[in-house]
Amino acid sequence: MKYHVPVLLNESINGLSIKPSGTYVDLTFGGGGHSKLILDKLNLTGKLFSFDTDNSAINENKIKKDNFYLIESNFKFFDLHIKEKGINKVDGILADLGVSSHQIDNKERGFSYIGNNRLDMRMSTKNDLSAAEVLNNYDQDSLQNILFEYGDIKNSKIIAREIISYRNKKRIRNNEDLLEAIQNISEKKLSYKFLSKLYQAIRIEVNDEINSLREMLEKSVDFLNRSGRLVIISYHSIEDRLVKNFINKSSFNSDYKKDLYGRKVEFFRSINKKPIVPKEEEIDLNSRSRSAKLRIGERL
Ligand SMILES: C[S@@+](CC[C@H](N)C(=O)[O-])C[C@H]1O[C@@H](n2cnc3c(N)ncnc32)[C@H](O)[C@@H]1O
């Protein structure tokens, strides 16, 4: 089975506007689809630094090239790693957020609600916090907030209560336990759509995805050369909102960042007013691309 089919491949690489001798960063290496195309466009002076927090991505998809550096790390630390290699400025940063097909399809990783997997969902198996830990240890308010904030689940209070009442009798270890815990929620709400939202919420918490994204976006500002490109593919509205506001308003909400004198701070020029989305043909070939949104900012 293919490790991962890259999404919006040409659109995102065109968005980087690659200079053959430039220095680029791919923050989410995965199956290496985007990295390979970047490398094809670089000459031997050009460099690519790629990151992934999942060591299976690193070990299974290595690319041998003298101008390519593959680093196992959360991308929120990308600055430390590239500084260590003597790089203080880059010409483009790409992030294709979320999980790879390999992570979802590999049932032992516990990302999927299909089958009776152990509830894990860690992108990096070096981290301690798993989905089971979140479900068994978080208090009512924290669970409720996660479901509401990261999954947009309206009846998050009731679901959090059901989870807690179940775990008081039996530990929640796998998918069947979780389904049993919430079986009293009406059937309509237990649709695949609901389960995707529930699993997405838990996964975002397990991997601290929103904080990592915010940290990384903030750090990108200092690392991009003037006219350098920030290219981000996101897969749900929480990520897309952060990326959109950061590129358009230099902040994480809908108000512009202002300096001490109340003037607008503008880090980026937005290249595309509306996000670029996959064409129908791409969605037909790869259904996992359907929720992708690509935004491109050019450093001012
Ligand atoms: C959608 S896949 C990327 C696929 C890749 N562009 C390709 O073409 O094969 C996302 C990858 O990013 C990694 N990832 C997600 N969040 C990360 C983070 N905060 N730091 C480092 N890697 C991360 C995941 O482990 C996964 O392998």
The ligand as an SDF file (V2000), in Angstrom:
LIG
                    3D

 27 29  0  0  0  0  0  0  0  0999 V2000
   -0.3030   14.9500    5.6140 C   0  0  0  0  0  0  0  0  0  0  0  0
    1.1870   14.1560    6.0730 S   0  0  0  0  0  0  0  0  0  0  0  0
    2.3790   14.8630    4.9950 C   0  0  0  0  0  0  0  0  0  0  0  0
    2.5110   14.1360    3.7160 C   0  0  0  0  0  0  0  0  0  0  0  0
    3.6280   14.6080    2.8130 C   0  0  0  0  0  0  0  0  0  0  0  0
    3.4690   15.9790    2.4010 N   0  0  0  0  0  0  0  0  0  0  0  0
    3.7520   13.7130    1.5970 C   0  0  0  0  0  0  0  0  0  0  0  0
    3.6340   14.2140    0.4810 O   0  0  0  0  0  0  0  0  0  0  0  0
    3.9340   12.5070    1.7580 O   0  0  0  0  0  0  0  0  0  0  0  0
    1.6020   14.9450    7.5660 C   0  0  0  0  0  0  0  0  0  0  0  0
    2.8930   14.4630    8.1950 C   0  0  0  0  0  0  0  0  0  0  0  0
    3.3050   15.4880    9.0850 O   0  0  0  0  0  0  0  0  0  0  0  0
    3.7170   14.9360   10.2940 C   0  0  0  0  0  0  0  0  0  0  0  0
    3.4300   15.9360   11.3240 N   0  0  0  0  0  0  0  0  0  0  0  0
    2.2260   16.4120   11.7110 C   0  0  0  0  0  0  0  0  0  0  0  0
    2.3760   17.3410   12.6740 N   0  0  0  0  0  0  0  0  0  0  0  0
    3.7010   17.4660   12.8870 C   0  0  0  0  0  0  0  0  0  0  0  0
    4.4870   18.2830   13.7530 C   0  0  0  0  0  0  0  0  0  0  0  0
    3.9410   19.1430   14.6120 N   0  0  0  0  0  0  0  0  0  0  0  0
    5.8220   18.1790   13.6730 N   0  0  0  0  0  0  0  0  0  0  0  0
    6.4130   17.3230   12.8070 C   0  0  0  0  0  0  0  0  0  0  0  0
    5.7180   16.5030   11.9760 N   0  0  0  0  0  0  0  0  0  0  0  0
    4.3810   16.5910   12.0180 C   0  0  0  0  0  0  0  0  0  0  0  0
    2.9220   13.6640   10.4540 C   0  0  0  0  0  0  0  0  0  0  0  0
    3.6290   12.7500   11.2580 O   0  0  0  0  0  0  0  0  0  0  0  0
    2.7660   13.1980    9.0080 C   0  0  0  0  0  0  0  0  0  0  0  0
    3.7760   12.2970    8.6500 O   0  0  0  0  0  0  0  0  0  0  0  0
  1  2  1  0
  2  3  1  0
  2 10  1  0
  3  4  1  0
  4  5  1  0
  5  6  1  0
  5  7  1  0
  7  8  2  0
  7  9  1  0
 10 11  1  0
 11 12  1  0
 11 26  1  0
 12 13  1  0
 13 14  1  0
 13 24  1  0
 14 15  1  0
 14 23  1  0
 15 16  2  0
 16 17  1  0
 17 18  1  0
 17 23  2  0
 18 19  1  0
 18 20  2  0
 20 21  1  0
 21 22  2  0
 22 23  1  0
 24 25  1  0
 24 26  1  0
 26 27  1  0
M  CHG  2   2   1   9  -1
M  END
$$$$
